[in-house]
């Protein structure tokens, strides 16, 4: 047998043996390191750009994403109860300020009329 015969045992057999890892191992590796998938979709008509969609997908664990500086889910009110409370508190403060300003203006107007 030649060296080539040893590398490729024959038809119907795998040339390099079975894969050495399971799906769980692959998923653990991807989440630990993170993976970025990027793509652009562009639609042109007669050299006029009609639509461009830029897709960026970052797959990682929460810890890996935080290390990369990505933590938008902590400030999105739809995804975080703390962020929702903070957003409500900010809105409440703004509304109170507006109400105070309107009441002050109303008092000045009614005081000037009297």
N, CA, C and O of each residue as an XYZ file, in Angstrom:
456
protein
N       0.834     -1.191      0.000
C       0.000      0.000      0.000
C       0.873      1.245      0.000
O       1.964      1.266      0.569
N       0.383      2.236     -0.625
C       1.116      3.496     -0.655
C       0.642      4.375      0.487
O      -0.323      4.058      1.183
N       1.336      5.481      0.663
C       0.954      6.421      1.711
C      -0.444      6.986      1.460
O      -1.211      7.228      2.392
N      -0.745      7.185      0.219
C      -2.060      7.691     -0.160
C      -3.148      6.709      0.258
O      -4.221      7.119      0.699
N      -2.877      5.426      0.122
C      -3.840      4.416      0.525
C      -4.092      4.447      2.024
O      -5.209      4.171      2.461
N      -3.101      4.771      2.805
C      -3.276      4.828      4.260
C      -4.143      6.024      4.668
O      -4.922      5.933      5.617
N      -4.011      7.114      3.967
C      -4.809      8.288      4.301
C      -6.271      8.102      3.937
O      -7.156      8.554      4.663
N      -6.522      7.464      2.858
C      -7.883      7.248      2.377
C      -8.135      5.750      2.302
O      -7.844      5.125      1.282
N      -8.673      5.167      3.365
C      -8.804      3.714      3.429
C      -9.604      3.113      2.286
O      -9.326      1.985      1.879
N     -10.579      3.824      1.760
C     -11.335      3.269      0.649
C     -12.689      3.932      0.540
O     -13.068      4.735      1.393
N     -13.412      3.600     -0.499
C     -14.731      4.208     -0.688
C     -15.682      3.811      0.438
O     -15.647      2.685      0.935
N     -16.531      4.761      0.827
C     -17.526      4.490      1.857
C     -17.011      4.665      3.275
O     -17.787      4.532      4.221
N     -15.738      4.957      3.456
C     -15.201      5.194      4.794
C     -14.812      6.656      4.915
O     -14.543      7.326      3.918
N     -14.787      7.137      6.140
C     -14.410      8.532      6.357
C     -12.900      8.673      6.267
O     -12.175      7.887      6.876
N     -12.407      9.659      5.518
C     -10.962      9.762      5.318
C     -10.199     10.151      6.574
O      -9.028      9.794      6.699
N     -10.791     10.845      7.477
C     -10.054     11.321      8.644
C     -10.651     10.812      9.948
O     -10.305     11.333     11.008
N     -11.501      9.850      9.918
C     -12.104      9.324     11.131
C     -13.291     10.168     11.543
O     -13.564     11.202     10.934
N     -13.994      9.736     12.566
C     -15.176     10.469     13.018
C     -14.789     11.800     13.657
O     -13.662     11.958     14.126
N     -15.718     12.760     13.677
C     -15.420     14.043     14.323
C     -15.065     13.823     15.786
O     -15.624     12.946     16.445
N     -14.139     14.621     16.284
C     -13.624     14.382     17.633
C     -14.372     15.156     18.715
O     -13.952     15.123     19.872
N     -15.457     15.848     18.393
C     -16.177     16.592     19.412
C     -17.672     16.483     19.213
O     -18.154     16.198     18.116
N     -18.382     16.710     20.273
C     -19.839     16.651     20.179
C     -20.398     18.052     19.934
O     -19.674     19.047     19.985
N     -21.662     18.101     19.677
C     -22.332     19.380     19.465
C     -22.242     20.247     20.720
O     -22.097     21.466     20.631
N     -22.327     19.612     21.881
C     -22.224     20.353     23.135
C     -20.846     21.004     23.273
O     -20.737     22.142     23.730
N     -19.795     20.278     22.876
C     -18.443     20.844     22.931
C     -18.301     22.033     21.992
O     -17.702     23.050     22.341
N     -18.864     21.888     20.792
C     -18.813     22.976     19.819
C     -19.571     24.198     20.343
O     -19.075     25.322     20.255
N     -20.765     23.980     20.884
C     -21.557     25.087     21.426
C     -20.841     25.761     22.588
O     -20.847     26.988     22.688
N     -20.227     24.982     23.459
C     -19.477     25.558     24.582
C     -18.321     26.412     24.081
O     -18.065     27.491     24.616
N     -17.622     25.931     23.056
C     -16.496     26.680     22.493
C     -16.966     27.985     21.858
O     -16.341     29.030     22.040
N     -18.074     27.921     21.109
C     -18.601     29.117     20.446
C     -19.051     30.142     21.477
O     -18.748     31.328     21.342
N     -19.773     29.699     22.509
C     -20.249     30.641     23.519
C     -19.108     31.212     24.343
O     -19.165     32.363     24.774
N     -18.067     30.410     24.564
C     -16.929     30.886     25.345
C     -16.115     31.918     24.571
O     -15.705     32.931     25.138
N     -15.883     31.680     23.308
C     -15.067     32.587     22.501
C     -15.903     33.643     21.785
O     -15.449     34.772     21.600
N     -17.109     33.285     21.385
C     -17.944     34.189     20.613
C     -17.684     34.013     19.132
O     -16.594     33.611     18.725
N     -18.691     34.317     18.330
C     -18.561     34.222     16.888
C     -19.332     35.380     16.267
O     -20.418     35.725     16.733
N     -18.785     35.970     15.237
C     -19.428     37.086     14.546
C     -19.759     36.641     13.125
O     -18.909     36.121     12.402
N     -21.008     36.859     12.747
C     -21.444     36.582     11.383
C     -21.901     37.919     10.798
O     -22.770     38.582     11.363
N     -21.325     38.308      9.686
C     -21.645     39.601      9.084
C     -22.043     39.406      7.633
O     -21.513     38.547      6.927
N     -22.994     40.232      7.208
C     -23.407     40.160      5.818
C     -24.148     41.416      5.411
O     -24.741     42.101      6.244
N     -24.108     41.707      4.139
C     -24.789     42.876      3.590
C     -25.707     42.424      2.463
O     -25.345     41.575      1.648
N     -26.889     43.003      2.432
C     -27.821     42.780      1.326
C     -28.052     44.136      0.680
O     -28.429     45.099      1.347
N     -27.821     44.200     -0.619
C     -27.930     45.474     -1.311
C     -28.786     45.290     -2.547
O     -28.542     44.379     -3.338
N     -29.783     46.136     -2.726
C     -30.659     46.071     -3.890
C     -30.492     47.360     -4.687
O     -30.755     48.453     -4.187
N     -30.052     47.212     -5.930
C     -29.844     48.345     -6.834
C     -30.740     48.181     -8.057
O     -31.031     47.067     -8.492
N     -31.158     49.288     -8.586
C     -31.914     49.288     -9.833
C     -31.329     50.383    -10.715
O     -31.400     51.563    -10.372
N     -30.758     50.001    -11.837
C     -30.121     50.944    -12.762
C     -29.086     51.817    -12.052
O     -29.082     53.038    -12.211
N     -28.233     51.200    -11.290
C     -27.169     51.876    -10.540
C     -27.698     52.849     -9.496
O     -26.975     53.753     -9.078
N     -28.941     52.681     -9.067
C     -29.506     53.490     -7.976
C     -29.743     52.554     -6.801
O     -30.455     51.556     -6.908
N     -29.133     52.901     -5.693
C     -29.267     52.056     -4.511
C     -30.657     52.241     -3.906
O     -31.010     53.334     -3.463
N     -31.435     51.172     -3.891
C     -32.784     51.233     -3.345
C     -32.835     50.807     -1.883
O     -33.576     51.385     -1.088
N     -32.056     49.808     -1.536
C     -32.125     49.266     -0.187
C     -30.801     48.624      0.172
O     -30.210     47.895     -0.624
N     -30.345     48.904      1.378
C     -29.165     48.235      1.908
C     -29.485     47.760      3.315
O     -29.926     48.534      4.164
N     -29.260     46.495      3.542
C     -29.469     45.917      4.875
C     -28.135     45.360      5.326
O     -27.534     44.532      4.641
N     -27.677     45.813      6.473
C     -26.418     45.329      7.024
C     -26.738     44.458      8.223
O     -27.355     44.910      9.187
N     -26.319     43.221      8.158
C     -26.579     42.270      9.221
C     -25.290     41.975      9.968
O     -24.257     41.681      9.366
N     -25.369     42.058     11.282
C     -24.245     41.703     12.137
C     -24.804     40.829     13.243
O     -25.696     41.253     13.978
N     -24.300     39.638     13.367
C     -24.772     38.693     14.362
C     -23.601     38.291     15.242
O     -22.583     37.802     14.754
N     -23.751     38.497     16.519
C     -22.706     38.150     17.484
C     -23.288     37.102     18.406
O     -24.219     37.387     19.159
N     -22.755     35.896     18.357
C     -23.239     34.810     19.187
C     -22.184     34.549     20.254
O     -21.036     34.225     19.951
N     -22.601     34.697     21.516
C     -21.673     34.490     22.617
C     -22.463     34.347     23.905
O     -23.665     34.607     23.939
N     -21.790     33.937     24.951
C     -22.427     33.899     26.259
C     -22.521     35.327     26.795
O     -21.883     36.241     26.271
N     -23.312     35.504     27.828
C     -23.474     36.833     28.423
C     -22.140     37.352     28.930
O     -21.817     38.525     28.742
N     -21.359     36.487     29.572
C     -20.058     36.919     30.096
C     -19.115     37.346     28.984
O     -18.420     38.353     29.115
N     -19.082     36.598     27.899
C     -18.220     36.943     26.770
C     -18.674     38.250     26.124
O     -17.847     39.080     25.746
N     -19.987     38.431     25.997
C     -20.512     39.671     25.421
C     -20.149     40.869     26.297
O     -19.766     41.922     25.787
N     -20.270     40.707     27.610
C     -19.898     41.812     28.514
C     -18.415     42.151     28.392
O     -18.039     43.322     28.436
N     -17.574     41.132     28.239
C     -16.142     41.383     28.047
C     -15.898     42.160     26.760
O     -14.957     42.949     26.675
N     -16.744     41.936     25.759
C     -16.619     42.641     24.482
C     -17.266     44.023     24.529
O     -17.217     44.762     23.546
N     -17.869     44.377     25.663
C     -18.476     45.698     25.815
C     -19.902     45.774     25.319
O     -20.415     46.864     25.069
N     -20.546     44.638     25.173
C     -21.929     44.612     24.687
C     -22.834     44.261     25.855
O     -22.745     43.166     26.409
N     -23.711     45.198     26.230
C     -24.639     44.931     27.334
C     -25.960     45.671     27.138
O     -26.558     46.142     28.106
N     -26.415     45.773     25.897
C     -27.624     46.529     25.588
C     -28.857     45.950     26.260
O     -29.809     46.689     26.508
N     -28.877     44.673     26.560
C     -30.053     44.063     27.182
C     -30.270     44.565     28.607
O     -31.371     44.445     29.144
N     -29.226     45.128     29.223
C     -29.374     45.651     30.580
C     -30.056     47.011     30.588
O     -30.606     47.414     31.613
N     -30.032     47.727     29.469
C     -30.629     49.063     29.414
C     -31.887     49.115     28.570
O     -32.486     50.181     28.428
N     -32.300     47.999     28.012
C     -33.515     47.944     27.200
C     -34.705     47.637     28.104
O     -34.757     46.560     28.698
N     -35.671     48.567     28.222
C     -36.811     48.344     29.124
C     -37.627     47.107     28.770
O     -38.275     46.535     29.645
N     -37.612     46.688     27.530
C     -38.370     45.498     27.144
C     -37.717     44.211     27.644
O     -38.380     43.180     27.750
N     -36.430     44.267     27.948
C     -35.698     43.066     28.342
C     -35.239     43.058     29.797
O     -34.857     42.010     30.317
N     -35.271     44.206     30.454
C     -34.752     44.294     31.817
C     -35.752     45.020     32.709
O     -36.169     46.138     32.403
N     -36.133     44.384     33.806
C     -37.078     45.038     34.720
C     -36.437     46.252     35.389
O     -37.121     47.240     35.654
N     -35.146     46.192     35.661
C     -34.453     47.346     36.249
C     -34.452     48.518     35.277
O     -34.685     49.661     35.672
N     -34.192     48.232     34.012
C     -34.200     49.293     33.004
C     -35.599     49.861     32.852
O     -35.758     51.066     32.654
N     -36.621     49.011     32.942
C     -38.008     49.490     32.845
C     -38.331     50.409     34.020
O     -38.967     51.448     33.839
N     -37.898     50.032     35.217
C     -38.131     50.897     36.396
C     -37.408     52.223     36.233
O     -37.964     53.279     36.534
N     -36.164     52.172     35.756
C     -35.398     53.405     35.555
C     -36.064     54.295     34.513
O     -36.143     55.510     34.690
N     -36.545     53.690     33.420
C     -37.211     54.464     32.373
C     -38.485     55.103     32.907
O     -38.783     56.255     32.591
N     -39.239     54.361     33.716
C     -40.460     54.917     34.306
C     -40.145     56.042     35.280
O     -40.856     57.045     35.319
N     -39.088     55.885     36.065
C     -38.703     56.930     37.017
C     -38.279     58.204     36.271
O     -38.629     59.310     36.682
N     -37.525     58.044     35.177
C     -37.118     59.212     34.391
C     -38.321     59.898     33.765
O     -38.419     61.125     33.790
N     -39.234     59.120     33.208
C     -40.433     59.694     32.610
C     -41.279     60.400     33.668
O     -41.822     61.475     33.413
N     -41.390     59.803     34.845
C     -42.145     60.407     35.931
C     -41.529     61.744     36.343
O     -42.255     62.713     36.563
N     -40.211     61.808     36.450
C     -39.539     63.056     36.813
C     -39.766     64.127     35.750
O     -40.035     65.281     36.084
N     -39.659     63.756     34.465
C     -39.907     64.730     33.394
C     -41.340     65.246     33.432
O     -41.578     66.442     33.263
N     -42.285     64.355     33.650
C     -43.692     64.775     33.697
C     -43.955     65.694     34.889
O     -44.715     66.655     34.775
N     -43.333     65.405     36.023
C     -43.502     66.273     37.194
C     -42.936     67.668     36.933
O     -43.532     68.671     37.327
N     -41.774     67.725     36.261
C     -41.195     69.024     35.918
C     -42.115     69.799     34.981
O     -42.323     70.998     35.167
N     -42.661     69.129     33.990
C     -43.590     69.791     33.064
C     -44.842     70.271     33.783
O     -45.336     71.368     33.524
N     -45.350     69.445     34.683
C     -46.537     69.818     35.445
C     -46.261     71.029     36.315
O     -47.080     71.946     36.379
N     -45.116     71.044     36.986
C     -44.754     72.201     37.811
C     -44.643     73.469     36.962
O     -45.102     74.537     37.366
N     -44.025     73.339     35.774
C     -43.892     74.499     34.892
C     -45.261     74.989     34.423
O     -45.509     76.195     34.389
N     -46.140     74.072     34.066
C     -47.483     74.462     33.616
C     -48.293     75.083     34.758
O     -49.007     76.064     34.548
N     -48.187     74.527     35.940
C     -48.910     75.103     37.081
C     -48.381     76.488     37.405
O     -49.153     77.389     37.734
N     -47.050     76.665     37.314
C     -46.459     77.977     37.565
C     -46.938     78.998     36.541
O     -47.261     80.132     36.894
N     -46.984     78.594     35.275
C     -47.456     79.492     34.213
C     -48.930     79.825     34.398
O     -49.360     80.955     34.165
N     -49.690     78.832     34.817
C     -51.144     79.062     35.039
C     -51.342     80.023     36.199
O     -52.215     80.887     36.127
N     -50.567     79.903     37.258
C     -50.690     80.811     38.405
C     -50.316     82.238     38.021
O     -50.960     83.197     38.447
N     -49.262     82.368     37.208
C     -48.861     83.711     36.759
C     -49.958     84.324     35.898
O     -50.256     85.512     36.027
N     -50.557     83.530     35.028
C     -51.603     84.038     34.141
C     -52.842     84.437     34.943
O     -53.403     85.508     34.711
N     -53.268     83.612     35.861
C     -54.459     83.917     36.657
C     -54.157     85.038     37.649
O     -55.044     85.826     37.979
N     -52.929     85.115     38.122
C     -52.577     86.202     39.041
C     -52.540     87.545     38.332
O     -52.882     88.566     38.929
N     -52.131     87.563     37.067
C     -52.069     88.808     36.305
C     -53.459     89.272     35.919
O     -53.685     90.474     35.781
N     -54.397     88.352     35.741
C     -55.763     88.714     35.339
C     -56.509     89.326     36.527
O     -57.296     90.256     36.346
N     -56.282     88.833     37.696
C     -57.012     89.311     38.891
C     -56.674     90.707     39.219
O     -57.197     91.258     40.188
